[in-house]
């Protein structure tokens, strides 16, 4: 039960951090907030893992660079989407990335059912019917984040063979380098305001450092299938956080869409082979 509580606490922390980040958008924009989150997360991870203690083979540096670039763009595109979308639907759409990776790894005929469920859920979130439709630019940005999440998982599997801590810390450092120009361009000197920096540190701790640590704790004690099923609840946790902390009310149709995405994620997780990747930690 302790591992389940740790995982749920990590999800709540992650989505609460996202709502806190959204409150910073008026001051420094989505790009500026993303730069703060990724930058402080990089500093924390580098301090914890101290990647300089081990040499990095030149042939592996490219995988680290790809992994970090995907991580940085995933965070940036998700925050840009979050500026236009409610938190719950945004997280549900982004889940298309890890769902696609799990489906590719599974290749089971029964998973076509879950493809249909996921596609139905996604279709219900598209701006094709009246007031329930979401911002189309936000959806495109979110789908870009989903693609980057899929690449992050694939590149992360290769980079993680080097050394888990070294790969994560150097990958986050690379992500910070990728995102920083966008943040500085949008926020300018406001990004260095002491109050903003303190808030950015809070976002990094709530959205990366704390959930990452709790998920690692849970992953060591839960089997991959149980871990994946529990992680599938992330969109629902996000929707509740958006409702409670931001007052973001979503329609019954959008709640149904989120439920379908969760159902597809659970179904795919239960049916995939042990070697299939699950939703990775450090998600946006």
C-alpha positions as CSV (number, residue, x, y, z in Angstrom):
1,X,0.0,0.0,0.0
2,X,2.9,2.4,0.7
3,X,4.1,2.1,-2.9
4,X,0.6,2.8,-4.2
5,X,0.3,5.8,-1.9
6,X,3.7,7.1,-3.1
7,X,2.6,6.8,-6.8
8,X,-0.7,8.5,-6.2
9,X,1.0,11.3,-4.2
10,X,3.5,11.7,-7.1
11,X,0.6,12.1,-9.6
12,X,-1.1,14.6,-7.4
13,X,2.1,16.6,-6.9
14,X,2.8,16.6,-10.7
15,X,-0.7,17.9,-11.6
16,X,-0.7,20.4,-8.8
17,X,2.6,21.6,-10.1
18,X,1.0,22.0,-13.5
19,X,-1.8,24.1,-12.1
20,X,0.8,26.2,-10.2
21,X,2.8,26.6,-13.4
22,X,-0.3,27.7,-15.3
23,X,-0.7,30.6,-12.8
24,X,2.7,31.8,-13.9
25,X,1.8,32.1,-17.5
26,X,0.5,35.7,-17.2
27,X,3.9,36.8,-15.8
28,X,6.4,35.0,-17.9
29,X,4.4,33.0,-20.5
30,X,4.3,29.3,-21.2
31,X,7.8,29.2,-22.6
32,X,9.2,31.2,-19.7
33,X,7.5,28.8,-17.2
34,X,8.8,25.8,-19.1
35,X,12.3,27.2,-19.0
36,X,12.1,27.7,-15.2
37,X,10.8,24.2,-14.6
38,X,13.3,22.4,-16.8
39,X,16.2,24.6,-15.7
40,X,15.6,24.1,-12.0
41,X,14.9,20.4,-12.5
42,X,18.2,20.1,-14.3
43,X,20.1,21.8,-11.4
44,X,18.4,19.5,-8.9
45,X,19.1,16.3,-10.9
46,X,22.7,17.2,-11.6
47,X,23.3,18.0,-7.9
48,X,21.8,14.6,-6.9
49,X,23.4,12.4,-9.6
50,X,26.6,14.3,-10.2
51,X,27.0,12.9,-13.7
52,X,30.6,14.2,-14.0
53,X,31.8,11.4,-11.8
54,X,31.6,9.0,-14.7
55,X,32.9,9.4,-18.2
56,X,30.4,9.4,-21.0
57,X,31.4,7.4,-24.0
58,X,31.3,9.5,-27.1
59,X,29.1,7.0,-29.0
60,X,26.4,7.4,-26.3
61,X,26.4,11.2,-26.2
62,X,24.2,11.3,-29.3
63,X,21.5,9.3,-27.5
64,X,21.7,11.6,-24.5
65,X,21.3,14.6,-26.8
66,X,18.2,13.1,-28.6
67,X,16.7,12.0,-25.3
68,X,17.2,15.5,-23.7
69,X,15.9,17.3,-26.8
70,X,12.7,15.2,-26.9
71,X,12.3,15.9,-23.1
72,X,12.7,19.6,-23.5
73,X,10.4,19.9,-26.5
74,X,7.8,17.7,-24.7
75,X,7.8,20.1,-21.8
76,X,7.7,23.2,-23.9
77,X,4.9,22.1,-26.3
78,X,2.8,20.8,-23.4
79,X,3.0,24.1,-21.6
80,X,2.2,26.0,-24.8
81,X,-0.8,23.7,-25.2
82,X,-1.8,24.2,-21.5
83,X,-2.0,27.9,-22.2
84,X,-5.0,27.1,-24.5
85,X,-6.5,23.9,-23.0
86,X,-7.9,22.8,-19.7
87,X,-5.5,20.6,-17.7
88,X,-7.5,17.3,-17.8
89,X,-8.1,17.2,-21.6
90,X,-4.5,18.3,-22.2
91,X,-3.0,15.4,-20.3
92,X,-5.4,13.0,-21.9
93,X,-4.4,14.1,-25.4
94,X,-0.7,13.9,-24.5
95,X,-1.2,10.3,-23.3
96,X,-1.5,9.4,-27.0
97,X,2.3,9.3,-27.1
98,X,3.0,6.5,-24.6
99,X,-0.1,4.7,-25.8
100,X,1.3,4.5,-29.3
101,X,4.6,3.2,-28.0
102,X,2.9,0.5,-26.0
103,X,0.8,-0.5,-29.0
104,X,3.8,-0.7,-31.3
105,X,5.6,-2.9,-28.8
106,X,2.6,-5.2,-28.2
107,X,1.4,-6.1,-31.7
108,X,-1.5,-8.1,-30.3
109,X,-4.6,-8.3,-32.4
110,X,-6.8,-7.6,-29.3
111,X,-5.1,-4.2,-28.9
112,X,-6.9,-2.9,-32.0
113,X,-9.9,-2.7,-29.7
114,X,-8.0,-0.3,-27.4
115,X,-6.8,1.7,-30.5
116,X,-10.5,2.2,-31.3
117,X,-11.3,3.2,-27.7
118,X,-8.4,5.7,-27.6
119,X,-9.3,7.2,-31.0
120,X,-12.9,7.6,-29.9
121,X,-11.8,9.4,-26.8
122,X,-9.4,11.7,-28.8
123,X,-12.2,12.4,-31.4
124,X,-14.5,13.6,-28.6
125,X,-11.9,16.2,-27.6
126,X,-11.5,17.6,-31.1
127,X,-13.2,20.9,-32.0
128,X,-15.9,19.4,-34.2
129,X,-19.0,20.0,-32.3
130,X,-20.2,23.3,-30.7
131,X,-19.0,24.6,-27.4
132,X,-17.4,21.4,-26.3
133,X,-14.7,21.7,-28.9
134,X,-11.2,22.6,-27.7
135,X,-8.8,25.1,-29.2
136,X,-7.4,23.6,-32.4
137,X,-4.0,25.2,-32.0
138,X,-3.8,23.9,-28.5
139,X,-4.7,20.4,-29.7
140,X,-1.9,20.5,-32.3
141,X,0.6,21.7,-29.8
142,X,-0.5,18.9,-27.4
143,X,-0.2,16.3,-30.2
144,X,3.3,17.6,-30.8
145,X,4.0,17.0,-27.1
146,X,2.6,13.5,-27.4
147,X,5.0,12.8,-30.2
148,X,7.9,14.1,-28.2
149,X,6.8,11.9,-25.2
150,X,6.9,8.8,-27.5
151,X,10.3,9.8,-28.7
152,X,11.4,10.5,-25.1
153,X,10.5,6.9,-24.1
154,X,12.2,5.4,-27.1
155,X,15.4,7.5,-26.8
156,X,15.3,7.1,-23.0
157,X,15.3,3.3,-23.3
158,X,18.6,3.6,-25.3
159,X,20.1,6.3,-23.2
160,X,19.2,4.6,-19.9
161,X,21.4,1.7,-20.8
162,X,24.4,3.9,-20.0
163,X,23.6,4.7,-16.4
164,X,20.1,5.7,-15.2
165,X,21.1,8.7,-13.1
166,X,23.7,10.0,-15.5
167,X,21.3,9.7,-18.4
168,X,18.4,11.5,-16.6
169,X,20.5,14.3,-15.3
170,X,22.4,15.0,-18.5
171,X,19.2,14.6,-20.5
172,X,17.4,17.2,-18.3
173,X,20.5,19.5,-18.6
174,X,20.2,19.1,-22.4
175,X,16.5,19.8,-22.2
176,X,17.2,23.0,-20.3
177,X,19.6,24.2,-23.0
178,X,16.9,23.5,-25.7
179,X,14.1,25.3,-23.8
180,X,16.1,28.3,-22.4
181,X,16.1,30.4,-25.6
182,X,12.4,30.2,-26.0
183,X,11.8,31.2,-22.4
184,X,14.3,34.1,-22.5
185,X,12.7,35.3,-25.8
186,X,9.2,35.3,-24.4
187,X,9.8,36.4,-20.8
188,X,13.0,38.5,-21.0
189,X,14.3,40.1,-17.8
190,X,11.1,39.1,-15.9
191,X,12.5,35.5,-15.9
192,X,15.2,36.7,-13.4
193,X,12.8,38.3,-11.0
194,X,13.5,36.8,-7.5
195,X,9.8,36.0,-6.9
196,X,9.4,34.4,-10.3
197,X,12.6,32.4,-9.7
198,X,11.2,31.1,-6.4
199,X,7.9,30.2,-8.0
200,X,9.8,28.4,-10.8
201,X,11.8,26.4,-8.2
202,X,8.5,25.4,-6.6
203,X,7.1,24.2,-10.0
204,X,10.3,22.2,-10.6
205,X,10.1,20.5,-7.2
206,X,6.3,19.7,-7.5
207,X,6.4,18.8,-11.2
208,X,9.7,16.9,-11.5
209,X,11.8,16.3,-8.4
210,X,9.1,15.0,-6.0
211,X,7.0,13.0,-8.4
212,X,10.2,11.5,-10.0
213,X,11.5,10.4,-6.6
214,X,8.1,8.9,-5.6
215,X,7.6,7.1,-8.9
216,X,11.1,5.6,-8.7
217,X,10.2,4.4,-5.1
218,X,6.9,2.9,-6.4
219,X,8.5,1.3,-9.5
220,X,11.0,-0.6,-7.4
221,X,8.1,-2.2,-5.4
222,X,5.3,-2.6,-7.9
223,X,5.3,-4.9,-11.0
224,X,5.3,-3.0,-14.3
225,X,1.7,-3.9,-15.0
226,X,0.4,-2.5,-11.8
227,X,2.6,0.5,-12.2
228,X,1.2,1.1,-15.7
229,X,-2.4,0.7,-14.7
230,X,-2.1,3.2,-11.8
231,X,-0.2,5.7,-14.0
232,X,-3.2,5.5,-16.5
233,X,-5.2,7.4,-13.9
234,X,-3.1,10.5,-14.6
235,X,-5.6,12.3,-16.9
236,X,-8.4,11.9,-14.3
237,X,-6.0,13.3,-11.6
238,X,-5.2,16.2,-13.9
239,X,-8.9,17.0,-14.6
240,X,-9.6,17.0,-10.8
241,X,-6.6,19.2,-10.1
242,X,-7.7,21.6,-12.8
243,X,-11.2,21.7,-11.4
244,X,-10.2,22.1,-7.7
245,X,-7.2,24.4,-8.1
246,X,-8.0,26.4,-11.3
247,X,-11.8,26.2,-11.5
248,X,-11.6,24.5,-14.9
249,X,-14.9,22.9,-15.6
250,X,-15.0,20.5,-18.5
251,X,-18.1,19.1,-20.2
252,X,-19.6,15.6,-19.7
253,X,-18.4,14.8,-23.2
254,X,-14.9,15.7,-22.3
255,X,-15.1,13.7,-19.0
256,X,-16.2,10.7,-21.2
257,X,-13.3,11.3,-23.5
258,X,-10.9,11.3,-20.6
259,X,-12.5,8.1,-19.3
260,X,-12.0,6.4,-22.7
261,X,-8.3,7.4,-22.9
262,X,-7.9,5.9,-19.4
263,X,-9.7,2.7,-20.3
264,X,-7.5,2.3,-23.4
265,X,-4.3,2.9,-21.4
266,X,-5.4,0.3,-18.8
267,X,-6.4,-2.2,-21.4
268,X,-3.1,-1.8,-23.3
269,X,-1.1,-2.0,-20.1
270,X,-2.9,-5.2,-19.0
271,X,-2.6,-6.9,-22.4
272,X,1.0,-6.0,-23.4
273,X,3.9,-8.2,-22.9
274,X,6.3,-7.7,-20.0
275,X,8.9,-6.1,-22.3
276,X,6.5,-3.4,-23.5
277,X,7.3,0.1,-22.3
278,X,5.0,1.6,-19.7
279,X,4.3,5.3,-19.3
280,X,7.7,6.8,-18.4
281,X,8.3,9.0,-15.4
282,X,9.1,12.7,-15.7
283,X,6.2,13.2,-18.0
284,X,5.1,16.7,-18.8
